[in-house]
Amino acid sequence: MDRNNGPIEGVPHPDHRVEFHLSPGDIQAVRFGISPGHELAHAVRVLRRPEQHPLQWGWLRAVRDRLPRASFTLLATVIGDDGYLPDFLTAAPHWDMTPDAELAALRDAALDPMRVDFGKMIVRSTGTRQQSLRVMHDDPERARSMIADAWSEVWDAALAPVWPQLERLLRADIAVRARTIATAGIASMAGSLHPQVTWGAGAVRVSLRRHSEQVDCLGSGLVLVPSVMSSWGCMVLTEPPAQPTLFYPARGVTAGWARDETEIAEALGALLGPARAGILLSAGSARTTSEVARASGIAVSTASHHLTVLRGAGLIASERDGARMLHLRTPLGEAMVGALL
């Protein structure tokens, strides 16, 4: 399957575009996903060409000196600076995808498709990189193990420290898009994804730099995946068995997106008070009232009161699960936390 991308510099080619044709069934199956692997791959490219990514400079300054050099070099060889991105590096994006699940999928990646991906990269490369890729192609099992270990080391050094901030931006973007669907319809949402993306006559059209294709989604829908690290443009995934997928730049990515967790808590605390800010920040996964109280170091009755206030403001949703009441950030809560980034 090919992952084709838009521009690094300048504008996409006016005659190159991918059209995702959506039947009524496809429209009903349009959904959002998150891809930690996509973020890491583009983080590597940002680190290779920092001058082209000014929105990442704050993050770059923090991580540049702590990279594991050998592992980074291996990943950079596999990923390349631009263009084709090997598909075995990332699992299918979905709503609750985690870095651990992404890494586990990489360690179990099928070897035959890996050989195909290596072959595609070999014909797109030259010199030392091409030689290294040929060695990996000849022993994909060993290459898979080495790449997975490198993925883990580079993730821990480069993205793990900022993953909470990055993930909040992704989920805040999705929350805003979902609200647009509810208030203005899916065509309005698709048309506002990015200047490269338009909607009309039952198709989502994506202008790209060097690829054109007509894609019939065949009832499987379209997965929309926001990205912080590939903030320059859109990419698509079109070839079966992959789900038709559109990666697009997340909203609200500024040079200060990688702010320290303490700074974010202080900003929210000034608005909501420290206790409620802490509860909202940690409400990205569903928890019971007792769990909220325990994590916050407060009484259950106090936690219940704060949750009631946050629920009344539309920032927290509470849902009964048997005898338990579970609390989770709403799209508005996600947007508020994401806006502070």
C-alpha positions in Angstrom: 0.0 0.0 0.0 1.3 3.5 -0.8 1.3 6.4 1.5 1.5 9.5 -0.6 2.2 12.9 0.7 1.6 16.6 -0.1 4.1 19.4 -0.3 7.1 20.1 1.9 7.6 23.5 0.4 5.4 25.5 -2.0 2.0 24.3 -3.2 0.7 20.9 -4.4 0.7 20.3 -8.1 -2.6 21.5 -9.6 -3.1 18.4 -11.7 -2.3 15.9 -8.9 -5.1 14.8 -6.6 -6.6 11.8 -5.0 -10.3 11.5 -4.9 -12.0 9.4 -2.3 -15.5 8.5 -3.7 -18.0 7.9 -0.9 -21.3 6.1 -1.2 -24.0 6.7 1.3 -22.6 3.8 3.3 -19.1 5.2 3.2 -20.4 8.6 4.5 -21.9 6.8 7.5 -18.6 5.1 8.1 -16.4 8.2 8.1 -14.5 8.2 11.4 -11.4 9.6 13.1 -8.3 7.9 14.3 -5.0 8.6 16.0 -1.6 7.3 14.8 1.4 7.4 17.2 3.5 5.8 14.6 2.7 8.4 12.0 3.7 11.1 14.5 7.0 9.4 15.3 7.9 8.9 11.6 7.3 12.6 10.9 9.2 13.6 14.1 12.2 11.8 12.6 11.7 13.8 9.3 11.4 17.1 11.3 14.6 16.3 13.1 16.3 15.7 9.8 15.1 19.0 8.3 14.4 21.3 11.1 14.6 24.5 9.0 11.4 23.5 7.2 9.4 23.0 10.4 9.3 26.2 12.5 6.2 25.1 14.4 8.3 22.3 15.9 11.3 24.4 17.0 10.2 24.6 20.7 10.0 20.8 20.8 13.2 20.4 18.8 15.3 22.4 21.3 14.1 20.1 24.1 14.8 16.8 22.4 17.7 17.3 20.0 20.4 16.5 22.6 18.9 13.4 24.1 18.3 11.4 20.9 19.9 7.9 20.9 22.1 8.4 17.8 22.4 4.8 16.5 18.6 4.2 16.8 17.8 7.5 15.3 20.1 6.9 12.3 18.5 3.5 11.7 15.0 4.9 11.8 16.0 7.9 9.5 17.4 5.4 7.0 14.1 3.5 6.9 11.8 6.5 6.9 13.8 8.8 4.6 13.6 12.6 4.4 10.5 12.9 2.2 8.1 11.0 0.0 7.2 7.3 0.4 6.8 6.2 4.0 6.9 2.4 4.6 3.5 1.0 5.8 4.9 -1.6 8.2 6.0 1.2 10.5 2.5 2.1 11.5 -0.6 0.2 12.4 -4.1 1.1 11.2 -5.1 4.3 13.0 -8.1 4.1 15.3 -9.5 6.1 18.2 -7.9 4.4 21.1 -4.5 3.6 19.5 -1.7 3.8 22.0 2.1 3.9 21.5 2.4 0.5 23.2 -0.1 -1.1 20.8 1.7 0.6 17.8 5.0 -0.9 18.9 3.5 -4.3 19.5 2.1 -4.3 16.0 5.5 -3.4 14.5 7.2 -6.2 16.4 4.6 -8.6 14.8 4.6 -7.1 11.3 4.3 -9.7 8.6 7.6 -10.3 6.8 6.4 -10.6 3.2 4.8 -7.1 3.1 7.9 -5.8 4.8 10.0 -7.1 1.9 7.6 -5.3 -0.5 8.0 -2.1 1.4 11.8 -2.4 1.5 11.7 -3.0 -2.3 9.8 0.2 -2.8 12.3 2.1 -0.7 15.3 0.6 -2.5 14.2 1.9 -5.9 13.5 5.3 -4.4 17.0 5.6 -2.8 20.6 5.8 -3.7 24.1 5.4 -2.2 24.6 4.3 1.5 20.9 4.4 2.3 20.1 2.0 -0.6 22.8 -0.4 0.5 21.5 -0.4 4.1 18.0 -1.1 2.8 19.2 -4.0 0.7 20.7 -5.6 3.8 17.3 -5.2 5.6 15.4 -6.6 2.6 17.6 -9.7 2.6 17.0 -10.4 6.3 13.6 -8.8 7.2 13.2 -10.7 10.5 16.4 -9.3 11.9 15.5 -5.9 10.4 12.1 -5.9 12.0 13.6 -6.6 15.5 16.2 -3.8 15.1 13.7 -1.3 13.8 11.2 -2.0 16.6 14.0 -1.6 19.2 15.0 1.7 17.5 11.4 2.8 17.4 11.1 2.2 21.1 14.3 4.1 22.0 13.5 7.1 19.8 9.9 7.2 21.0 11.1 7.3 24.7 13.6 10.1 24.0 11.6 12.2 21.5 7.9 11.8 21.9 7.1 10.1 25.2 7.9 13.2 27.2 5.4 15.3 25.2 2.9 12.6 24.2 0.2 13.9 26.7 0.4 17.4 25.2 0.5 16.0 21.6 -2.4 13.6 22.2 -4.5 16.3 23.7 -4.0 18.4 20.5 -5.1 15.5 18.4 -8.2 14.8 20.5 -9.1 18.5 20.7 -8.9 18.7 16.9 -11.2 15.6 16.6 -13.6 17.1 19.1 -13.9 20.3 17.1 -14.4 18.4 13.8 -17.1 16.2 15.5 -18.9 19.3 16.6 -18.8 20.7 13.1 -20.4 17.6 11.8 -23.1 17.9 14.4 -23.8 21.6 13.7 -23.0 22.1 10.0 -22.7 18.6 8.4 -20.0 16.3 7.2 -19.4 18.2 4.0 -18.6 21.4 6.0 -16.2 19.5 8.2 -14.4 17.9 5.3 -14.1 21.2 3.5 -12.5 22.8 6.5 -9.8 20.1 7.1 -7.1 21.8 5.0 -6.7 24.0 1.9 -5.6 20.9 0.1 -8.9 19.2 0.8 -12.3 19.8 -0.9 -15.6 18.1 -0.8 -18.2 17.8 -3.5 -20.4 15.4 -5.6 -19.9 12.6 -3.2 -16.1 12.7 -3.1 -13.3 14.0 -0.8 -10.5 15.5 -3.0 -6.9 15.9 -1.8 -4.4 17.9 -3.8 -1.0 16.3 -3.7 2.5 17.0 -5.0 3.1 14.0 -7.3 0.3 11.5 -7.1 -3.2 11.1 -8.7 -5.7 8.4 -8.0 -9.4 7.6 -8.0 -10.3 5.6 -4.8 -13.7 3.9 -4.4 -14.1 3.4 -0.7 -16.4 0.4 -1.4 -18.5 0.9 1.7 -15.5 0.8 4.1 -15.6 4.5 4.8 -12.8 7.0 5.2 -10.5 7.3 8.3 -9.5 10.9 9.1 -6.3 11.3 11.1 -5.0 14.6 12.5 -1.3 15.1 12.9 0.9 17.5 14.9 4.2 16.5 13.4 3.2 16.6 9.7 1.9 20.1 10.0 2.9 21.1 6.5 0.3 19.2 4.5 -1.8 16.1 3.9 -1.0 12.5 3.2 -3.2 9.6 2.0 -3.3 5.9 2.3 -5.1 4.3 -0.6 -4.0 0.8 -1.5 -5.8 -2.3 -0.1 -5.8 -3.9 2.3 -5.4 -0.6 4.1 -8.5 1.4 5.1 -8.7 4.5 2.9 -7.1 7.1 5.1 -6.4 10.9 5.0 -3.8 12.4 7.3 -4.2 16.1 7.8 -2.6 18.8 10.0 -4.3 19.2 13.4 -5.7 22.6 14.4 -4.0 24.8 16.9 -0.4 23.7 16.4 1.8 26.6 17.4 5.5 26.9 18.2 4.5 26.5 21.9 2.6 23.3 21.6 5.1 21.3 23.6 4.7 23.4 26.8 5.5 21.7 30.0 2.6 19.9 31.8 3.1 22.2 34.8 2.5 25.3 32.7 -0.7 23.9 31.3 -1.9 22.9 34.8 -1.2 26.4 36.0 -3.0 28.0 33.1 -6.1 25.8 33.7 -5.8 26.3 37.4 -6.1 30.1 37.0 -9.4 29.5 35.2 -10.9 26.6 37.1 -9.0 26.3 40.3 -6.1 23.8 40.9 -8.3 20.9 42.0 -10.7 21.1 39.0 -7.9 21.8 36.6 -6.1 18.6 37.8 -9.3 16.6 37.4 -9.9 17.9 33.9 -6.4 17.3 32.8 -6.5 13.7 33.9 -9.9 13.0 32.6 -8.7 11.7 29.2 -9.6 8.2 30.2 -12.8 7.2 32.0 -12.5 6.9 35.8 -14.8 6.4 38.8 -15.4 9.1 41.4 -13.2 7.1 43.9 -10.4 6.9 41.4 -10.6 10.6 40.7 -10.5 11.3 44.5 -7.6 9.0 45.0 -5.5 10.4 42.2 -6.3 14.0 43.3 -5.7 13.3 47.0 -9.1 14.6 48.1 -12.2 13.1 49.7 -14.7 11.3 47.5 -17.4 13.9 48.5 -15.1 16.7 47.4 -14.3 14.9 44.1 -18.0 14.4 43.5 -18.6 18.1 44.0 -15.9 19.2 41.6 -17.1 16.6 39.0 -20.6 18.1 39.3 -19.3 21.6 38.6 -17.2 20.4 35.6 -20.2 18.4 34.3 -22.5 21.4 34.7 -20.0 23.4 32.6 -20.1 20.8 29.9 -16.4 19.8 30.4 -17.0 16.4 31.9 -19.5 13.7 30.9 -20.6 11.1 33.5 -22.1 7.7 32.5 -23.2 4.8 34.7 -21.5 1.5 34.2 -23.4 -1.0 36.5 -22.8 0.2 40.0 -20.1 2.6 39.0 -20.2 6.2 37.6 -17.5 6.9 35.0 -16.3 10.4 34.2 -14.6 11.5 30.9 -13.7 14.7 29.2 -16.3 16.0 26.7 -15.4 17.3 23.3 -15.7 20.8 24.8 -13.3 19.7 27.6 -10.9 18.3 25.0 -11.0 21.6 23.1 -10.4 23.6 26.2 -7.3 21.6 27.2 -6.1 21.5 23.6 -6.5 25.3 23.2 -4.0 25.9 26.0 -1.3 24.2 23.9 
